[in-house]
Amino acid sequence: MTSTSRFDRSALGQCLVALALASLAWWLWRWQARPWPAPTPLLQPRVAAGIAIALYAAFCGWIAWRGRTPRIVASVDGASPWRVIYASQTGFALELAERTAQALRDASAMATVHDINSIDLQALDGARCLFVVSTTGEGDPPDHAMDFVKRVMAQPADLQRTRYAVLALGDSEYTQFCAFGRELDEWLHRHGAQPLFDRVDVDNADPAALRHWQHHVGVLTGHTDQPDWTTPRYERWTLATRRLLNPGSVGGEAWHIELQAPAGTSPAWQAGDIAEIGPRNAAGDVDAFIARHVLDGSHVVHRDGEDMPLAELLARSRLSATADVVPDDARALVAALQALPHREYSIASLPADGSLHLLVRLMRREDGSPGIGSGWLCRHAAIGDGIDLRIRSNPNFHAPPASQPMVLIGNGTGLAGLRAHLKARAAIGAHRNWLLFGERNASADRLHGDELDAWQRSGVLERLDLVFSRDGHALRYVQDALHANADTLRSWVEEGAAIYACGSLEGMAPGVDAALNEILGPQRMTDLADAGRYRRDVY
């Protein structure tokens, strides 16, 4: 049913009531002139007529007030604007929300983008909502969505006039794949909201799933001919240097990597932003695949709007997915190849450093072979090779104001994002900084230790607490250091400090979160998150 028909029926009812009251008032005025026995004061004809007229005037005033504040009634074919609502941990969901809103605007529809934490039940009632939400770790919502879960999803709601769809982002390597998106979808449906189409689950930014979402959005607006969304268009950076930071470590190798921007470009980013890397297979693996299947690596093929040699396409593709069955036809082979998934790394430097720095842990598969992204950056790519890279803004981990104290907590290669923040703080003379950092052994794993010591001597770091889990000390992990300095932490928070955590999701993040809740209290932690004073970049 359209919003117009609902308005027409409401207006007709108002007119009928007004006509009835007007008729009553006229009859009472006529009634007062007739000879009747003396009435009670309340039933004096003139008094009764005055009451009727007053009721009529009040009713007319109410109609006028209603006319000045019209209610929005949702319908798929109505004129109410679209709300594109995002919950993002790393900025990817925000990017997709903005892209979704732009697709709606390109189809001449009204669309606005909203942080999920700015939404309440009143905003949902009668609205058309497209949710783009990510899941972090084993089923958790993004940090900035926690308040929405507690404030909105925990209370009863009547959303029968709401129309919605959910794009759920996740990683199938985790057991609770897309858990927050599924939970949100179930909550909306349980409270009466009507789905515009089935939830779309996206595994690791799968382009096919994103194109599926784009198709549905096009169907809603009647514009299905918009260009497909594609995987990021990388720029070709150059691998300038690569240095092992922890020789002799009992943990995985940690590499400091520097990348040079393409000639003639001046890329911009800020502390907290993310580098998306398009990994490649080792050249030897590509050559072996071509030889094994008797292919012509120089044969030019067309993929994603681009012409390239077959060897180039194989370098970007999952070779294992087509190792057993290789089509004889070149076009069929190209269609069967699946692109290697991109990998994300916290940027550890600033543009003023002259290059983009990464801290990368070399990961190993079960068979001992290097991981896709870390293997490419730490092993297979040679110095001087091109590296496909795209910078993505991550506002959820951008810096607080310079006047605000900063508590930085991290472990392992999580130092990357914190290092960029400390560089930025040093550049602006903001010295109220406290770093708590953990690794395995002080002898091998003091990543960028000389730099940290220099910052402490110069006053950039007001406090530096380092803990090493394998050295046998009482304080093994960063959460232990937090407990040991609980009073100091409370003092920093009272003085307005922001808390930034960067590191492993499975090990560090839950322990740090639990420690902070024990020291500061759950309500205080909720308040800090709502105020943007508790931020995480975990992986």
LUMROLO-891677 format. One line per 3 residues: their letters; for each residue y, x negated, z of C-alpha. Coordinates in pm, 1 decimal. Example, Ala and Ser with C-alpha at 12.3 -4.5 7.8 and 13.67 -1.06 7.14 Angstrom:
as = -450.0 -1230.0 780.0 ~ -106.0 -1367.0 714.0
//
This chain:
mts = 0.0 0.0 0.0 ~ 339.0 -142.8 -92.8 ~ 633.1 -189.4 139.6
tsr = 839.8 57.1 -67.3 ~ 608.5 353.7 -2.8 ~ 608.3 280.5 370.6
fdr = 987.9 276.2 376.3 ~ 1016.7 603.0 180.4 ~ 788.8 788.6 418.2
sal = 975.3 652.8 720.7 ~ 1314.9 754.2 577.2 ~ 1190.0 1105.1 494.3
gqc = 1073.7 1154.2 853.5 ~ 1410.0 1040.3 988.4 ~ 1594.7 1285.5 762.8
lva = 1377.9 1578.7 874.2 ~ 1438.1 1500.2 1242.2 ~ 1812.3 1470.6 1182.2
lal = 1816.1 1806.3 999.1 ~ 1630.6 1973.6 1286.8 ~ 1874.7 1841.8 1547.8
asl = 2173.4 1944.4 1336.3 ~ 2029.9 2297.9 1302.2 ~ 1975.4 2317.5 1679.0
aww = 2333.3 2209.4 1746.6 ~ 2472.6 2470.9 1504.9 ~ 2257.6 2747.8 1657.7
lwr = 2370.7 2655.6 2011.2 ~ 2736.8 2670.6 1908.8 ~ 2679.8 3020.4 1771.1
wqa = 2480.0 3113.8 2080.5 ~ 2766.4 3040.3 2320.1 ~ 2979.9 3323.5 2171.4
rpw = 2721.5 3596.0 2242.6 ~ 2725.9 3807.8 2568.0 ~ 2449.1 3674.3 2793.0
pap = 2390.1 3702.1 3166.6 ~ 2551.5 3420.2 3361.9 ~ 2335.1 3115.0 3296.9
tpl = 2259.5 2824.7 3524.0 ~ 2496.9 2528.6 3486.9 ~ 2240.9 2331.2 3284.9
lqp = 2192.5 2617.1 3041.5 ~ 2562.1 2685.5 2982.5 ~ 2577.8 2732.3 2605.8
rva = 2855.3 2478.7 2562.4 ~ 2670.9 2225.7 2779.3 ~ 2349.4 2275.7 2585.8
agi = 2532.8 2245.0 2258.0 ~ 2698.1 1924.5 2377.9 ~ 2360.3 1779.9 2472.0
aia = 2220.5 1862.3 2128.4 ~ 2520.5 1707.1 1955.3 ~ 2492.3 1394.9 2172.8
lya = 2124.2 1363.6 2084.4 ~ 2207.0 1402.8 1717.3 ~ 2480.7 1134.9 1739.9
afc = 2246.3 895.8 1922.7 ~ 1978.5 952.8 1661.3 ~ 2222.0 883.5 1376.8
gwi = 2330.4 564.1 1553.2 ~ 1967.8 457.0 1584.3 ~ 1914.7 515.9 1210.8
awr = 2221.6 304.0 1134.0 ~ 2096.0 24.0 1358.6 ~ 1757.8 35.3 1185.6
grt = 1934.4 8.1 852.0 ~ 2109.7 -309.8 963.2 ~ 1786.4 -476.3 1079.7
pri = 1516.1 -380.8 830.8 ~ 1157.5 -461.1 917.5 ~ 953.2 -674.6 681.3
vas = 628.1 -511.2 585.0 ~ 378.1 -746.0 426.0 ~ 192.4 -684.0 106.6
vdg = 44.2 -913.5 -151.6 ~ 265.8 -769.5 -423.9 ~ 575.0 -723.3 -206.8
asp = 889.7 -932.6 -189.1 ~ 837.7 -1085.4 156.1 ~ 855.1 -1467.2 149.5
wrv = 552.7 -1688.2 185.2 ~ 515.6 -1895.0 500.2 ~ 335.0 -2223.5 432.6
iya = 230.4 -2346.6 776.7 ~ 97.2 -2697.0 837.0 ~ -82.0 -2884.9 1114.1
sqt = -92.1 -3253.4 1025.7 ~ -205.6 -3565.3 1209.9 ~ -124.6 -3830.5 947.7
gfa = 116.8 -3646.0 717.3 ~ -134.1 -3548.3 448.7 ~ -142.8 -3179.2 546.2
lel = 237.9 -3174.3 547.0 ~ 239.7 -3325.2 198.2 ~ -3.6 -3058.7 73.1
aer = 198.5 -2783.3 241.8 ~ 513.3 -2896.4 64.2 ~ 322.4 -2916.0 -262.9
taq = 186.8 -2564.2 -207.7 ~ 532.8 -2429.8 -133.1 ~ 670.9 -2595.4 -444.6
alr = 395.3 -2438.2 -656.1 ~ 501.6 -2098.0 -521.5 ~ 866.8 -2170.1 -592.2
das = 781.3 -2285.2 -943.8 ~ 633.6 -1937.4 -992.0 ~ 964.8 -1782.3 -875.3
ama = 826.1 -1686.9 -533.6 ~ 1012.6 -1740.6 -207.7 ~ 836.3 -1996.5 13.8
tvh = 925.3 -2182.1 332.7 ~ 738.7 -2464.4 509.2 ~ 682.8 -2448.4 885.6
din = 538.8 -2676.9 1151.7 ~ 261.8 -2470.9 1315.5 ~ 416.6 -2535.9 1655.7
sid = 727.5 -2339.1 1549.4 ~ 517.8 -2027.6 1479.8 ~ 457.4 -1740.9 1724.1
lqa = 290.9 -1400.2 1699.0 ~ 612.8 -1233.2 1587.1 ~ 639.4 -1475.6 1294.7
ldg = 279.8 -1399.1 1193.4 ~ 308.5 -1020.0 1218.1 ~ 348.4 -870.1 872.7
arc = 381.2 -1208.3 703.0 ~ 203.5 -1374.6 412.1 ~ 83.2 -1709.6 544.1
lfv = -83.4 -2005.6 378.5 ~ -215.8 -2244.6 643.4 ~ -276.1 -2611.0 559.2
vst = -439.6 -2766.9 863.9 ~ -627.4 -3085.9 936.9 ~ -894.5 -3164.2 1194.2
tge = -883.2 -3490.7 1383.6 ~ -1191.6 -3658.2 1525.8 ~ -1472.7 -3436.1 1646.6
gdp = -1311.7 -3099.0 1593.3 ~ -967.9 -3137.4 1753.9 ~ -644.9 -2991.9 1615.2
pdh = -361.2 -3233.7 1537.0 ~ -156.9 -3332.6 1840.3 ~ 147.5 -3125.0 1748.3
amd = -71.1 -2812.4 1707.2 ~ -200.9 -2819.1 2065.7 ~ 80.0 -2597.7 2192.1
fvk = 10.7 -2336.5 1920.5 ~ -352.9 -2326.4 2031.1 ~ -256.6 -2273.6 2396.6
rvm = 46.5 -2051.5 2341.8 ~ -62.2 -1832.6 2050.3 ~ -435.9 -1851.3 1991.5
aqp = -515.3 -1799.2 2360.2 ~ -359.5 -1452.3 2376.8 ~ -457.9 -1115.2 2227.5
adl = -289.1 -1022.6 1902.0 ~ -265.7 -742.3 1648.8 ~ -239.9 -904.3 1306.3
qrt = -355.9 -615.8 1088.4 ~ -40.1 -641.5 875.5 ~ -84.1 -1016.0 819.6
rya = -223.9 -1165.2 497.9 ~ -339.3 -1526.2 504.2 ~ -542.0 -1810.2 357.7
vla = -653.0 -2140.5 510.6 ~ -685.3 -2484.1 353.4 ~ -893.0 -2686.0 601.7
lgd = -884.1 -3065.9 575.9 ~ -1157.5 -3279.6 727.3 ~ -1416.1 -3551.4 686.7
sey = -1784.2 -3459.4 658.8 ~ -1881.0 -3785.3 829.0 ~ -1783.8 -3608.1 1151.9
tqf = -2016.4 -3347.2 1299.1 ~ -1739.1 -3091.7 1352.1 ~ -1626.4 -3092.1 990.2
caf = -1300.3 -2896.3 939.7 ~ -1348.7 -2746.1 1286.5 ~ -984.6 -2657.9 1356.0
gre = -942.2 -2493.5 1015.8 ~ -1255.1 -2288.0 1074.7 ~ -1146.3 -2195.0 1427.0
lde = -805.3 -2083.3 1299.3 ~ -963.3 -1882.8 1016.4 ~ -1199.1 -1707.5 1259.5
wlh = -917.9 -1633.7 1506.5 ~ -698.7 -1478.3 1238.3 ~ -981.1 -1264.8 1103.4
rhg = -1095.1 -1160.3 1453.1 ~ -747.9 -1025.6 1526.3 ~ -726.0 -815.8 1213.8
aqp = -551.4 -1044.2 963.4 ~ -667.8 -993.9 605.0 ~ -773.9 -1302.4 404.7
lfd = -622.3 -1339.8 59.6 ~ -926.7 -1547.8 -38.2 ~ -1200.8 -1745.3 133.0
rvd = -1115.0 -2055.5 331.8 ~ -1114.6 -2376.1 125.2 ~ -1269.6 -2675.0 304.5
vdn = -1164.7 -3019.3 180.2 ~ -1382.7 -3321.9 242.9 ~ -1184.8 -3645.9 252.1
adp = -908.1 -3523.5 18.0 ~ -1162.9 -3412.2 -244.5 ~ -953.4 -3348.4 -560.4
aal = -1187.1 -3072.5 -680.6 ~ -1137.1 -2873.4 -359.1 ~ -759.9 -2922.7 -379.0
rhw = -761.3 -2800.1 -738.4 ~ -959.6 -2496.8 -617.6 ~ -685.9 -2419.9 -365.4
qhh = -418.8 -2466.0 -630.1 ~ -602.3 -2221.9 -856.6 ~ -605.0 -1954.9 -583.8
vgv = -233.4 -2006.2 -518.3 ~ -171.0 -1965.4 -890.8 ~ -371.1 -1641.9 -899.3
ltg = -164.3 -1502.3 -610.4 ~ 157.4 -1558.2 -804.0 ~ 16.7 -1479.2 -1149.1
htd = 92.8 -1832.7 -1269.1 ~ -235.1 -2014.4 -1327.3 ~ -105.0 -2249.7 -1595.0
qpd = 63.9 -2501.9 -1365.5 ~ -52.4 -2864.0 -1402.1 ~ -345.7 -2961.6 -1184.2
wtt = -280.3 -3163.3 -872.4 ~ -421.1 -3511.4 -914.3 ~ -520.5 -3796.3 -687.4
pry = -228.9 -4019.0 -587.7 ~ -75.3 -4215.1 -869.9 ~ -99.6 -4562.1 -728.0
erw = 126.2 -4852.1 -801.0 ~ -29.1 -5187.2 -878.1 ~ 48.7 -5421.5 -589.6
tla = -72.2 -5782.2 -568.0 ~ -294.4 -5933.1 -299.9 ~ -75.5 -6223.2 -184.5
trr = -249.4 -6361.5 126.4 ~ -553.1 -6288.2 340.9 ~ -611.6 -6448.9 680.7
lln = -894.1 -6402.2 932.5 ~ -736.8 -6328.2 1271.5 ~ -1045.0 -6354.1 1494.9
pgs = -1282.8 -6633.9 1388.4 ~ -1580.9 -6649.6 1622.2 ~ -1536.0 -6293.0 1747.0
vgg = -1843.7 -6099.7 1858.9 ~ -1686.2 -5794.3 1695.1 ~ -1621.1 -5728.7 1328.8
eaw = -1388.9 -5954.0 1133.9 ~ -1020.7 -5854.3 1154.0 ~ -807.8 -5963.0 859.4
hie = -432.3 -5990.0 818.0 ~ -353.1 -5893.5 459.0 ~ -21.0 -5919.6 274.9
lqa = 53.9 -5729.4 -44.2 ~ 344.8 -5782.6 -282.6 ~ 514.6 -5486.9 -449.6
pag = 521.3 -5458.1 -829.3 ~ 790.4 -5667.5 -993.1 ~ 1125.1 -5494.6 -1018.7
tsp = 1053.8 -5234.5 -748.7 ~ 1195.8 -5198.9 -398.5 ~ 955.0 -4974.3 -207.4
awq = 1081.1 -4820.3 115.7 ~ 888.4 -4722.5 425.8 ~ 939.6 -4713.7 801.0
agd = 733.7 -4793.1 1106.8 ~ 451.8 -4541.6 1140.5 ~ 391.8 -4486.7 768.6
iae = 54.8 -4513.0 594.6 ~ -72.9 -4717.0 299.7 ~ -324.5 -4534.1 81.3
igp = -549.7 -4781.2 -95.8 ~ -750.9 -4707.2 -409.1 ~ -1055.0 -4932.1 -355.5
rna = -1271.7 -5084.7 -626.7 ~ -1623.4 -5213.3 -661.6 ~ -1693.1 -5584.4 -670.0
agd = -1666.6 -5725.1 -1023.1 ~ -2024.0 -5852.8 -999.1 ~ -2154.5 -5503.6 -915.3
vda = -1974.5 -5356.8 -1217.5 ~ -2110.9 -5627.8 -1448.7 ~ -2462.7 -5573.1 -1315.9
fia = -2437.0 -5197.0 -1370.6 ~ -2319.1 -5246.0 -1729.4 ~ -2598.5 -5494.8 -1804.1
rhv = -2868.2 -5283.1 -1641.5 ~ -2780.8 -4976.2 -1846.6 ~ -2685.2 -5165.3 -2166.4
ldg = -2328.7 -5031.4 -2175.6 ~ -2021.1 -5160.6 -2357.1 ~ -1768.3 -5232.0 -2083.0
shv = -1484.8 -5272.0 -2334.8 ~ -1538.6 -4923.9 -2481.6 ~ -1218.2 -4722.4 -2426.6
vhr = -1268.4 -4392.9 -2240.9 ~ -1033.4 -4116.0 -2132.8 ~ -1019.1 -3996.9 -1770.5
dge = -749.5 -3808.2 -1574.9 ~ -499.2 -3835.1 -1857.7 ~ -544.6 -4209.8 -1891.7
dmp = -716.9 -4434.2 -2147.6 ~ -900.6 -4736.7 -2006.6 ~ -1198.3 -4962.2 -2072.8
lae = -1525.5 -4826.9 -1936.0 ~ -1550.4 -5130.6 -1705.5 ~ -1218.6 -5032.9 -1546.6
lla = -1339.5 -4678.1 -1482.0 ~ -1667.4 -4806.7 -1336.4 ~ -1470.6 -5031.6 -1100.3
rsr = -1301.7 -4720.3 -954.8 ~ -1615.5 -4503.5 -939.7 ~ -1917.2 -4450.5 -717.0
lsa = -2185.7 -4648.0 -898.4 ~ -2461.1 -4525.8 -667.5 ~ -2395.9 -4165.2 -770.4
tad = -2499.5 -4235.9 -1131.6 ~ -2733.1 -4533.8 -1085.4 ~ -3052.0 -4337.9 -1143.8
vvp = -2937.9 -4105.6 -1422.6 ~ -2693.8 -4248.9 -1676.8 ~ -2616.8 -4014.0 -1969.1
dda = -2650.4 -4164.3 -2314.1 ~ -2329.7 -3999.5 -2432.1 ~ -2012.4 -4181.9 -2322.3
ral = -1825.8 -3856.6 -2256.9 ~ -2107.7 -3726.3 -2039.7 ~ -2110.5 -4052.2 -1844.5
vaa = -1736.9 -4035.5 -1786.4 ~ -1766.3 -3674.6 -1667.0 ~ -2050.8 -3765.9 -1429.0
lqa = -1866.0 -4052.0 -1258.3 ~ -1712.5 -3977.3 -918.3 ~ -1401.4 -4162.2 -807.0
lph = -1421.2 -4383.2 -499.5 ~ -1239.7 -4212.9 -209.6 ~ -907.8 -4359.7 -105.2
rey = -871.3 -4538.6 227.4 ~ -575.9 -4524.4 466.5 ~ -428.7 -4803.5 678.0
sia = -134.8 -4816.8 917.4 ~ 138.4 -5038.5 777.5 ~ 199.1 -5338.7 1006.5
slp = 530.9 -5459.1 866.1 ~ 876.4 -5348.9 749.2 ~ 1033.7 -5380.0 403.2
adg = 1257.0 -5656.2 545.4 ~ 945.7 -5873.9 584.8 ~ 925.1 -5900.6 206.5
slh = 565.5 -5778.8 183.3 ~ 344.3 -5499.7 311.8 ~ 109.5 -5612.5 590.4
llv = -222.9 -5456.7 689.1 ~ -469.6 -5530.6 969.8 ~ -815.0 -5446.3 834.8
rlm = -1148.3 -5452.3 1016.8 ~ -1437.6 -5539.8 785.2 ~ -1677.6 -5247.5 820.5
rre = -2048.9 -5266.4 744.6 ~ -2284.5 -5001.2 611.5 ~ -2630.7 -4953.9 756.5
dgs = -2774.0 -5195.3 499.6 ~ -2518.7 -5459.8 597.5 ~ -2307.2 -5431.4 282.5
pgi = -1927.1 -5414.6 324.2 ~ -1753.4 -5077.7 345.8 ~ -1570.6 -4932.3 46.7
gsg = -1210.7 -5001.7 145.0 ~ -1249.3 -5295.9 380.2 ~ -1502.1 -5458.7 147.1
wlc = -1252.8 -5445.9 -138.4 ~ -960.3 -5580.8 63.6 ~ -1146.5 -5838.3 276.0
rha = -1419.7 -5955.2 39.7 ~ -1418.3 -5851.8 -324.5 ~ -1052.1 -5869.6 -430.7
aig = -933.1 -6222.2 -510.1 ~ -591.1 -6356.8 -420.8 ~ -362.8 -6253.7 -706.1
dgi = -567.7 -5944.8 -793.4 ~ -403.3 -5607.5 -832.1 ~ -442.3 -5356.0 -549.2
dlr = -391.7 -4983.4 -611.8 ~ -157.5 -4864.0 -337.3 ~ 60.2 -4569.5 -249.9
irs = 287.8 -4539.3 54.8 ~ 278.1 -4208.7 237.8 ~ 532.8 -4098.4 493.6
npn = 384.7 -4016.8 834.6 ~ 662.3 -3844.2 1032.7 ~ 420.9 -3765.9 1315.9
fha = 432.3 -4135.3 1410.5 ~ 791.9 -4226.4 1329.9 ~ 1006.6 -4399.4 1589.1
ppa = 1197.2 -4241.4 1878.6 ~ 1573.3 -4305.8 1914.9 ~ 1670.2 -4665.3 1992.3
sqp = 1796.9 -4566.1 2337.8 ~ 1457.4 -4426.2 2438.9 ~ 1207.8 -4653.7 2619.0
mvl = 875.7 -4692.0 2439.5 ~ 523.2 -4731.0 2578.2 ~ 284.9 -4856.0 2308.2
ign = -92.2 -4836.3 2364.3 ~ -354.2 -4969.1 2125.1 ~ -675.3 -5156.9 2065.1
gtg = -822.9 -5361.3 1781.8 ~ -657.7 -5320.3 1444.4 ~ -462.0 -5030.3 1596.4
lag = -212.1 -5305.4 1672.5 ~ -93.1 -5262.9 1310.9 ~ 116.2 -4949.2 1360.2
lra = 247.6 -5073.7 1696.6 ~ 345.8 -5409.4 1542.8 ~ 564.1 -5232.7 1286.1
hlk = 735.4 -5038.0 1564.9 ~ 800.4 -5355.2 1765.5 ~ 946.3 -5522.8 1457.7
ara = 1175.9 -5223.0 1409.2 ~ 1277.5 -5222.2 1776.8 ~ 1351.8 -5595.9 1765.7
aig = 1571.3 -5547.4 1459.4 ~ 1793.0 -5291.0 1634.9 ~ 1798.8 -5465.8 1972.9
ahr = 1593.4 -5201.3 2156.5 ~ 1414.0 -5402.6 2427.6 ~ 1275.0 -5138.1 2664.3
nwl = 924.8 -5174.5 2523.2 ~ 589.2 -5193.3 2702.1 ~ 272.4 -5283.8 2512.6
lfg = -77.2 -5227.3 2651.5 ~ -336.6 -5374.8 2415.5 ~ -712.3 -5417.5 2440.4
ern = -979.7 -5616.7 2256.2 ~ -1312.9 -5790.5 2332.9 ~ -1251.5 -6157.5 2424.5
asa = -925.5 -6336.7 2491.1 ~ -1058.8 -6653.9 2330.8 ~ -1113.3 -6496.4 1987.0
drl = -950.5 -6153.8 1974.6 ~ -590.7 -6211.4 2077.6 ~ -466.8 -6064.7 1748.7
hgd = -117.1 -6190.7 1660.5 ~ -106.6 -6340.9 2009.9 ~ 164.3 -6598.9 1928.0
eld = 389.6 -6324.1 1797.5 ~ 336.1 -6109.4 2108.5 ~ 413.0 -6404.8 2336.3
awq = 733.6 -6476.0 2142.8 ~ 844.4 -6114.4 2176.7 ~ 780.3 -6127.5 2549.8
rsg = 981.6 -6449.4 2588.8 ~ 1273.6 -6310.6 2385.6 ~ 1280.9 -5983.2 2579.8
vle = 1168.5 -5757.1 2294.8 ~ 867.3 -5679.5 2514.0 ~ 978.0 -5596.8 2866.4
rld = 611.9 -5566.5 2966.7 ~ 291.0 -5690.6 2805.3 ~ -50.9 -5597.7 2943.5
lvf = -354.5 -5738.6 2762.1 ~ -710.9 -5643.7 2856.6 ~ -1038.6 -5779.3 2720.9
srd = -1356.1 -5579.6 2772.0 ~ -1606.5 -5868.4 2743.5 ~ -1433.5 -6120.3 2974.0
gha = -1567.9 -5974.3 3299.3 ~ -1235.1 -5874.2 3454.7 ~ -1188.3 -5554.7 3656.9
lry = -950.2 -5416.0 3396.3 ~ -1165.6 -5386.5 3085.6 ~ -989.8 -5122.3 2875.8
vqd = -634.1 -5006.4 2817.2 ~ -700.9 -4689.5 3017.8 ~ -786.2 -4914.8 3314.4
alh = -452.3 -5089.5 3271.1 ~ -278.7 -4750.5 3267.6 ~ -441.1 -4650.9 3596.8
ana = -352.3 -4987.6 3751.1 ~ 13.4 -4935.6 3654.4 ~ 29.8 -4559.2 3717.8
dtl = 347.5 -4571.2 3926.6 ~ 524.8 -4783.1 3665.5 ~ 414.0 -4545.0 3390.5
rsw = 547.6 -4243.4 3582.8 ~ 878.3 -4426.9 3627.9 ~ 907.1 -4503.7 3255.4
vee = 829.9 -4142.3 3166.8 ~ 1090.5 -4019.4 3416.4 ~ 1340.1 -4244.5 3238.6
gaa = 1260.0 -4072.4 2907.9 ~ 998.8 -4303.6 2760.0 ~ 796.1 -4200.2 2455.1
iya = 425.4 -4286.4 2450.9 ~ 269.5 -4403.5 2121.7 ~ -104.0 -4467.8 2090.3
cgs = -274.3 -4632.1 1792.0 ~ -638.8 -4728.2 1761.7 ~ -996.7 -4609.7 1748.6
leg = -1060.1 -4238.7 1779.4 ~ -1410.5 -4262.1 1924.8 ~ -1347.4 -4535.0 2181.6
map = -987.8 -4571.6 2288.6 ~ -817.8 -4240.0 2214.0 ~ -1022.1 -4009.1 2443.8
gvd = -1009.3 -4259.4 2732.0 ~ -633.6 -4307.1 2700.6 ~ -574.5 -3933.7 2673.3
aal = -784.6 -3867.0 2984.8 ~ -604.6 -4140.1 3179.9 ~ -261.8 -4008.8 3085.5
nei = -360.8 -3656.4 3189.1 ~ -487.9 -3785.4 3524.9 ~ -173.7 -3991.5 3588.6
lgp = 94.1 -3752.8 3458.1 ~ -83.5 -3416.9 3478.5 ~ -187.9 -3182.6 3195.3
qrm = 134.2 -2981.1 3199.5 ~ 349.5 -3292.4 3176.0 ~ 138.1 -3418.4 2888.1
tdl = 180.6 -3085.3 2708.8 ~ 555.9 -3106.7 2761.4 ~ 563.5 -3463.6 2627.8
ada = 367.7 -3366.1 2315.9 ~ 592.3 -3064.9 2255.6 ~ 900.7 -3285.8 2286.4
gry = 755.7 -3544.3 2045.1 ~ 725.5 -3801.7 2323.1 ~ 348.0 -3838.3 2297.2
rrd = 233.0 -3940.3 1950.5 ~ -92.2 -4082.0 1818.5 ~ -214.6 -4260.0 1507.5
vy = -590.5 -4267.5 1561.2 ~ -876.1 -4317.1 1317.8
//
